[in-house]
Amino acid sequence: MRTEEKEEEEEQWPGSAHEILLLVLPYLHSLFELLSMTAVSRSLRDAIRAETALWSKVVVEPPLSSRLTDDILWDITSKSAGKLNTLILRQCLRITDKGLRRVVDANPLIRKIIVPGCTELTPEGIIGCVESLSKDNHNVETLHINGVHRFTKDHLSALSTYIPHEGAIDVEVCPKCDQVMMIPSCSRVSCNRGRRHERKCKGCWFCVPRCMECSVCLGSDTEIQEAACGGDSLCLECWLVLPKCRFCNKPYCTSHSSLRHDVVTNDSSAQPMFECQACHYRAGKNPYDAFDYQI
């Protein structure tokens, strides 16, 4: 009798756990997290594949970015059944204009296209996608293309006819070098007293030295600190609060924090420590361990 009750409890528990996990699914951030959930159980995998709402926002970030191809992207976005509204592809080096356009044509409800660092895309391909999405009074609200090469002022002007909202496109013409670049906002109070286009420090990362963490301009009156990222600079305020390598005492900025090599200790009360790639490499270890991520 007790054995039968135990079997009934075991049968009920997976169902309860399954329902709980289903409630969590809409809060998952990236494709990596969503695919990880498909490995929990067969029933959960089937539920994820069948729920089109979960695929209305596709976010592909490293480490999956390097493995994403046009065909894989099509298979993933097809699960939304045409309801895709947000497409975020970060550093997906194998995605081409043809693959992106195929997805756009099948999903006319897309409002956000974020493709920073997708170097195989071209300005003409992106303009064609935005033009296709602008039909039937539909507008693209956000377009991030920083890292897509060969953009000119003419390309940016063509995009502005379809996306006229200020700040919707993450690049603009740098007033110092006259190139289409990403121009960050400055957090310095004195730089923000006037209008945005009148800022003296307005310029791209190449023209205006900036703190890699907070984007404040680094002038002659600013104490500049070196980061472990290699060539990146930090203001003193950011340098003081960021965790530092236990050997060289240099911090990583937040955007490069994934390069840290955490040091595991048996002391649970000890502060977390890490080594930067340079120090880790000097110690005779390989900082480029290969991870095989499959979609």
C-alpha positions as CSV (number, residue, x, y, z in Angstrom):
1,M,0.0,0.0,0.0
2,R,2.8,2.4,0.9
3,T,4.6,1.5,-2.3
4,E,1.5,2.4,-4.4
5,E,1.2,5.8,-2.5
6,K,4.9,6.4,-3.2
7,E,4.4,5.8,-6.9
8,E,1.4,8.1,-6.9
9,E,3.5,10.9,-5.3
10,E,6.3,10.4,-7.8
11,E,3.7,10.6,-10.7
12,Q,2.2,13.8,-9.2
13,W,5.6,15.5,-8.5
14,P,6.8,15.7,-12.1
15,G,3.5,17.2,-13.2
16,S,3.8,19.9,-10.5
17,A,7.4,20.6,-11.3
18,H,6.4,20.8,-15.0
19,E,3.8,23.4,-14.3
20,I,6.2,25.4,-12.2
21,L,8.8,25.4,-15.0
22,L,6.2,26.5,-17.5
23,L,5.6,29.6,-15.4
24,V,9.3,30.4,-15.5
25,L,9.7,30.1,-19.3
26,P,8.4,33.6,-20.2
27,Y,11.1,35.1,-18.0
28,L,14.0,33.4,-19.7
29,H,16.3,36.0,-21.4
30,S,18.2,34.3,-24.2
31,L,18.0,31.4,-26.6
32,F,20.7,29.6,-24.6
33,E,18.5,29.6,-21.5
34,L,15.5,28.4,-23.5
35,L,17.4,25.6,-25.1
36,S,18.8,24.6,-21.8
37,M,15.3,24.1,-20.5
38,T,14.5,21.7,-23.4
39,A,17.0,19.2,-21.9
40,V,15.1,18.9,-18.6
41,S,12.4,16.6,-19.9
42,R,10.7,15.4,-23.1
43,S,7.3,16.9,-22.0
44,L,8.9,20.3,-21.3
45,R,10.7,20.2,-24.6
46,D,7.5,19.6,-26.4
47,A,5.8,22.3,-24.5
48,I,8.5,24.8,-25.4
49,R,8.4,23.9,-29.0
50,A,4.7,24.2,-29.2
51,E,4.3,27.6,-27.4
52,T,4.7,30.2,-30.1
53,A,4.7,33.1,-27.6
54,L,8.0,32.0,-26.2
55,W,9.6,32.5,-29.6
56,S,8.2,36.0,-30.2
57,K,11.5,37.3,-28.9
58,V,14.8,35.6,-30.0
59,V,18.0,36.6,-28.3
60,V,21.2,35.0,-29.5
61,E,24.4,35.9,-27.6
62,P,27.8,34.4,-27.1
63,P,28.7,31.6,-26.9
64,L,25.9,30.5,-29.2
65,S,26.6,33.4,-31.6
66,S,29.5,31.7,-33.3
67,R,27.4,28.6,-34.2
68,L,24.4,30.4,-35.6
69,T,23.9,30.1,-39.3
70,D,21.2,31.3,-41.7
71,D,19.5,27.9,-41.7
72,I,19.6,27.6,-37.9
73,L,18.2,31.1,-37.5
74,W,15.3,30.2,-39.8
75,D,14.5,27.0,-37.9
76,I,14.5,29.0,-34.6
77,T,12.4,31.9,-35.8
78,S,9.9,29.6,-37.6
79,K,8.7,28.5,-34.2
80,S,7.1,31.9,-33.6
81,A,4.6,31.2,-36.5
82,G,5.1,34.7,-37.9
83,K,4.7,36.4,-34.5
84,L,8.3,37.4,-34.0
85,N,8.6,41.0,-32.7
86,T,12.1,41.2,-31.4
87,L,15.3,39.9,-33.0
88,I,18.5,40.3,-31.1
89,L,21.7,38.8,-32.7
90,R,24.9,39.8,-31.0
91,Q,28.2,39.1,-32.8
92,C,26.6,36.4,-35.1
93,L,29.4,36.4,-37.6
94,R,27.7,33.8,-39.9
95,I,24.4,35.6,-40.5
96,T,24.1,37.1,-44.0
97,D,21.7,39.5,-45.6
98,K,19.9,36.6,-47.3
99,G,19.3,34.9,-44.0
100,L,18.1,38.0,-42.2
101,R,15.8,39.0,-45.1
102,R,14.2,35.6,-45.1
103,V,13.3,35.9,-41.4
104,V,12.1,39.5,-41.9
105,D,9.8,38.6,-44.8
106,A,8.2,35.8,-42.8
107,N,7.7,38.0,-39.7
108,P,6.2,41.4,-40.6
109,L,5.5,42.3,-37.0
110,I,9.2,42.8,-36.0
111,R,9.7,46.1,-34.2
112,K,13.2,45.6,-32.8
113,I,16.3,44.5,-34.8
114,I,19.5,44.5,-32.8
115,V,22.4,43.1,-34.7
116,P,25.6,44.6,-33.3
117,G,28.8,42.9,-34.5
118,C,27.1,40.9,-37.2
119,T,29.9,41.6,-39.7
120,E,28.5,39.6,-42.6
121,L,25.5,41.9,-42.9
122,T,25.7,44.9,-45.2
123,P,24.1,48.4,-45.1
124,E,22.1,47.6,-48.3
125,G,20.8,44.4,-46.7
126,I,19.7,46.1,-43.5
127,I,18.0,49.0,-45.4
128,G,16.1,46.4,-47.5
129,C,14.9,44.7,-44.3
130,V,13.7,47.9,-42.7
131,E,12.0,49.0,-45.9
132,S,10.2,45.6,-46.1
133,L,9.0,46.0,-42.4
134,S,7.8,49.6,-43.0
135,K,4.9,48.5,-45.2
136,D,1.2,48.7,-44.2
137,N,1.9,51.5,-41.6
138,H,4.2,49.2,-39.6
139,N,7.4,50.9,-38.1
140,V,10.6,49.5,-36.8
141,E,11.1,51.1,-33.3
142,T,14.7,50.1,-32.6
143,L,17.6,49.4,-34.9
144,H,21.1,48.7,-33.4
145,I,23.7,48.2,-36.1
146,N,26.9,49.1,-34.3
147,G,29.7,46.9,-35.7
148,V,28.1,46.4,-39.1
149,H,30.7,47.8,-41.5
150,R,30.7,50.2,-44.5
151,F,27.8,52.4,-43.3
152,T,27.9,55.9,-44.8
153,K,25.9,59.1,-44.3
154,D,23.8,58.2,-47.3
155,H,22.9,54.8,-45.8
156,L,22.0,56.5,-42.5
157,S,19.9,59.1,-44.3
158,A,18.0,56.3,-46.1
159,L,17.3,54.5,-42.8
160,S,16.1,57.8,-41.2
161,T,13.3,58.0,-43.7
162,Y,11.8,54.8,-42.3
163,I,12.9,55.3,-38.7
164,P,12.6,59.0,-38.0
165,H,12.6,58.8,-34.2
166,E,15.6,60.2,-32.5
167,G,17.7,57.6,-30.7
168,A,16.0,54.7,-32.4
169,I,19.2,54.0,-34.4
170,D,22.3,53.5,-32.3
171,V,24.7,55.1,-34.7
172,E,25.1,58.6,-36.1
173,V,27.5,60.8,-37.9
174,C,30.5,61.7,-35.7
175,P,31.0,65.5,-35.9
176,K,34.8,65.1,-35.5
177,C,35.7,62.4,-38.0
178,D,32.5,62.6,-40.2
179,Q,32.1,58.8,-40.0
180,V,29.0,56.8,-39.1
181,M,29.8,55.5,-35.6
182,M,28.2,54.9,-32.2
183,I,28.4,58.1,-30.1
184,P,27.8,57.4,-26.4
185,S,26.3,59.9,-24.1
186,C,28.5,61.5,-21.5
187,S,27.7,61.2,-17.8
188,R,29.7,64.3,-16.9
189,V,27.4,67.0,-15.5
190,S,29.2,69.9,-17.2
191,C,28.8,68.2,-20.6
192,N,25.0,67.9,-20.3
193,R,24.1,71.4,-19.4
194,G,23.3,72.4,-23.0
195,R,21.6,70.5,-25.8
196,R,22.8,67.1,-26.8
197,H,24.1,68.1,-30.2
198,E,26.1,71.0,-28.7
199,R,28.2,68.8,-26.4
200,K,31.9,69.6,-26.7
201,C,32.8,66.0,-26.0
202,K,30.3,64.6,-28.6
203,G,32.2,62.1,-30.7
204,C,32.8,58.5,-31.3
205,W,35.1,56.2,-29.1
206,F,38.0,56.8,-31.5
207,C,37.8,60.6,-31.4
208,V,37.0,61.2,-27.7
209,P,38.8,59.2,-25.0
210,R,36.2,57.7,-22.7
211,C,35.8,55.5,-19.6
212,M,34.8,52.1,-20.9
213,E,32.5,51.6,-17.9
214,C,30.5,54.8,-17.6
215,S,31.3,56.6,-20.9
216,V,32.4,59.8,-19.2
217,C,34.9,61.8,-21.4
218,L,38.4,61.6,-20.1
219,G,39.9,65.1,-20.2
220,S,43.1,66.5,-18.9
221,D,41.5,67.0,-15.4
222,T,40.5,63.3,-15.2
223,E,42.8,60.7,-13.6
224,I,42.9,57.8,-16.1
225,Q,43.4,54.2,-15.1
226,E,44.2,51.2,-17.2
227,A,41.9,48.2,-17.5
228,A,42.8,44.6,-18.0
229,C,40.8,44.5,-21.3
230,G,43.8,45.7,-23.3
231,G,43.8,49.3,-24.4
232,D,40.7,50.3,-22.5
233,S,40.7,53.1,-20.0
234,L,38.7,53.8,-16.9
235,C,38.0,56.8,-14.8
236,L,39.2,56.6,-11.2
237,E,35.6,56.3,-9.8
238,C,34.9,53.2,-11.9
239,W,38.4,51.7,-11.3
240,L,38.0,51.8,-7.5
241,V,34.7,49.8,-7.4
242,L,35.4,47.2,-10.0
243,P,37.0,43.8,-8.9
244,K,40.6,43.4,-9.8
245,C,43.0,40.7,-10.9
246,R,44.8,39.2,-7.9
247,F,48.2,39.6,-9.6
248,C,48.3,42.8,-11.7
249,N,45.5,44.6,-9.8
250,K,43.8,45.6,-13.0
251,P,40.0,45.4,-13.4
252,Y,37.9,44.3,-16.3
253,C,35.1,46.6,-17.4
254,T,31.6,45.0,-17.2
255,S,31.4,44.4,-21.0
256,H,34.6,42.2,-20.8
257,S,33.9,40.6,-17.4
258,S,33.4,37.2,-19.1
259,L,37.2,37.1,-19.8
260,R,37.9,36.7,-16.1
261,H,39.3,33.4,-14.9
262,D,37.7,32.8,-11.5
263,V,39.9,31.3,-8.8
264,V,38.3,28.5,-6.8
265,T,39.2,28.3,-3.1
266,N,38.1,26.0,-0.3
267,D,37.5,28.9,2.0
268,S,33.9,29.8,1.8
269,S,34.5,33.1,3.7
270,A,37.1,34.3,1.3
271,Q,36.4,37.1,-1.2
272,P,35.9,36.0,-4.8
273,M,39.2,36.3,-6.8
274,F,40.0,36.1,-10.4
275,E,43.0,36.3,-12.8
276,C,43.0,38.4,-16.0
277,Q,43.8,36.6,-19.3
278,A,47.4,38.0,-19.4
279,C,48.3,36.8,-15.9
280,H,46.5,33.5,-16.4
281,Y,48.5,33.0,-19.6
282,R,51.8,33.8,-17.9
283,A,51.1,31.1,-15.4
284,G,51.3,28.5,-18.1
285,K,47.6,28.0,-18.5
286,N,45.6,28.2,-21.7
287,P,43.1,31.1,-21.5
288,Y,41.3,30.0,-24.6
289,D,39.8,26.7,-23.5
290,A,37.4,25.4,-26.2
291,F,33.8,24.9,-25.4
292,D,31.6,23.0,-27.7
293,Y,28.1,24.6,-27.7
294,Q,25.5,23.1,-29.9
295,I,22.1,24.4,-30.9
